[in-house]
Amino acid sequence: MFITIAVIAYNEENTIGEILNDISMQDYDHDSMEVILVDSASTDNTRLVMEKFARENTMGAADIRVLDNPKKTLPCGWNVLLDNYKGDAVIRVDAHAHIPQDFVRKNVEILEQGEMIVGGQRPNIVDEETAWKDTLLLAESSMFGSSIAPYRNGNGASDDKIYMKSLFHAAYRREVFEKIGHYNEALTRTEDNEIHYRMRKAGYKLRFCPDIISYQHTRNSLPKMLKQKYANGYWIGKTSKVCPQCLSLYHFVPWAFVVAVIVTTAASIGCKIFAVKSLLSRIVYGITGLMWGAYWLLAIVMAIVAVIGAGKKRNITCILLPFLFFLLHISYGIGTVCGLAVKKPAKE
């Protein structure tokens, strides 16, 4: 099977070399691989790194090409790829990823069993081991701090036929895109949710194979992580106006929390300001206290679960996990509120 492995990047000169090296080390037949690198109008040396990799082609790939994505966004970059790739199947790999030597081969093995779409586990890793980054990683990896998506830390036997609603770093047979079309370029962050929904609607199943594994570098600072969560929430809000069917209920849990915080806290303050003394005010105070108490209790419990589940000795900064959870949820929830407030994006 002739495979296209693709990477879309924007201003990744400091990290792009790592994933390119991983690609060159794949144990799948390089004569049966092409590599397509799409530069999204980077302002650093990302394109130069890509061009050097393509020009030298030390891995002996059948072809390595560098293409331009002048529209910059990720879905536009993937559409550039879809207009130009030659493979029987295409494997998407993020610029911030790490893939083992057997990554391509294991994807192909499942595709050759008759599957049309396949992906595996995608846990998070840090770029360097420090106490604080280790705690940020723990917050990002925790189900409570990030997501219940099974591909993040999926489990199961490698021969089990497990199918999911979404995958990360997945492989797709050409037939899939020929049938369902290109990515919706109006959805900057949620293009995967929407296109995977269309794939399922078209009758395709998304096979999860826990024996396939790749890694995603988590954001290496709290401000960057909060910015990412806000953007994720923002696009959940916008996407709900275009394709609510492609989202799950859990996407809106942080939004519901933020709304509850605003409503109950505002009601409590209002009761204080206007000296409201009635059954209603006592109910408002009770609900507010119950909500905050339940949240912080759950945050502490989930922090303990995360630390114990990590299976290794942790540092003192782990005591900040409940507060990290709170900041991540607030950032995501505020993003969703803002996304719901803006004009409906065009459907392409």
KAJO-V709853 format. One record per pair of residues at least 12 apart in sequence whose ideal C-beta (glycine too) atoms are under 7 Angstrom apart, sorted by the first residue. I is the first residue (numbers start at 0). J is the second residue. Records with the same first field share a line. If there is no record, write none. Layout:
# KAJO-V709853
I: J + J
This chain:
# KAJO-V709853
0: 31 + 87 + 88 + 107 + 110 + 111
1: 31 + 85 + 86 + 87
2: 27 + 31 + 32 + 86 + 88 + 90 + 103 + 107
3: 33 + 35 + 84 + 85 + 86 + 89
4: 22 + 32 + 34 + 90 + 92 + 103
5: 35 + 37 + 80 + 84 + 89 + 90 + 91 + 92
6: 18 + 36 + 92 + 94
7: 37 + 39 + 68 + 73 + 76 + 77 + 94
8: 38 + 39 + 41 + 45 + 94
9: 39 + 41 + 71
10: 41 + 42 + 43 + 45
11: 45 + 94
12: 43 + 44 + 45 + 48
14: 94 + 95
15: 45 + 48 + 49 + 94
16: 48
17: 97
18: 92 + 94 + 96
19: 52
21: 97 + 98
22: 34
23: 57 + 58
24: 100
25: 100 + 102 + 103
26: 100 + 101 + 104
27: 103 + 104 + 107
29: 58 + 59 + 60
30: 61
31: 61
32: 60 + 61 + 103
33: 60 + 61 + 62 + 85 + 86
34: 60 + 63
35: 64 + 66 + 80 + 83 + 84
36: 49 + 53 + 65
37: 66 + 68 + 76 + 79 + 80
38: 65 + 67 + 68
39: 68 + 71 + 76
40: 68 + 69 + 71
46: 65
49: 65
50: 65
53: 65
66: 79 + 83
72: 184 + 187
73: 187 + 190
74: 182 + 183 + 184 + 186 + 187 + 190
75: 184
77: 182
78: 181 + 182 + 184
81: 176 + 181
86: 173
87: 172 + 173
88: 110 + 170 + 171 + 172 + 173
89: 171
90: 103 + 106 + 170
91: 168 + 169
92: 168
93: 168 + 215
95: 215 + 216
96: 168 + 213 + 214 + 215
97: 124 + 213 + 214
98: 213
99: 212
102: 211 + 213
105: 210 + 211
106: 170 + 211
109: 206 + 208
110: 170 + 172
114: 206
115: 172 + 174 + 175 + 203
116: 166 + 169 + 171 + 175 + 198 + 203 + 205 + 206
117: 169 + 170 + 206 + 208
118: 150 + 166 + 167 + 168 + 169 + 170 + 205 + 207 + 211
119: 207 + 208 + 209 + 210 + 211 + 212 + 213
120: 150 + 152 + 153 + 209 + 211 + 212
121: 150 + 151 + 167 + 168 + 213 + 214 + 215
122: 140 + 151 + 152 + 214
123: 136 + 139 + 140 + 215 + 217
124: 214 + 216
125: 217 + 219
126: 216 + 219
130: 314 + 316
131: 316
132: 219
133: 314
134: 316 + 317 + 319 + 320
135: 217 + 221 + 224
136: 217
137: 305 + 309 + 317 + 320
138: 320 + 323 + 324 + 327
139: 217 + 224
140: 152
141: 301 + 305
143: 301 + 324
144: 323 + 324 + 327
147: 249
148: 165
149: 163 + 207
150: 163 + 166 + 167 + 207
153: 207 + 209
154: 209
155: 209
157: 208 + 209 + 210
160: 206
161: 207
162: 204 + 205 + 206 + 207
163: 205 + 207
164: 195 + 199 + 205
165: 191 + 192 + 195 + 205
166: 205 + 207
168: 213
175: 198 + 203
178: 201
179: 197 + 198 + 201
182: 194
183: 346 + 347
184: 347
185: 241 + 344 + 345 + 346 + 347
186: 234 + 238 + 241
187: 234
188: 230 + 231 + 234
189: 234 + 235 + 238
192: 238 + 245 + 246
193: 238 + 242 + 245
196: 242 + 244 + 245
225: 326 + 330
228: 327 + 330 + 331 + 334
229: 330 + 331 + 333 + 334
230: 334
231: 331 + 334
232: 253 + 330 + 331 + 332 + 333 + 334 + 335 + 338
233: 334 + 335 + 337 + 338
234: 338
235: 250 + 335 + 338
236: 334 + 335 + 336 + 337 + 338 + 339
237: 338 + 341 + 344
239: 339
240: 343
241: 343 + 344 + 346
251: 335
253: 328 + 331 + 332 + 335
254: 332 + 335 + 336
256: 328 + 332
257: 329 + 332 + 333 + 336
259: 290
263: 283 + 286 + 287 + 290
264: 287
266: 283
267: 283 + 284 + 287
270: 283
295: 321
298: 321 + 324 + 325
299: 321
301: 324
302: 320 + 321 + 324
305: 320
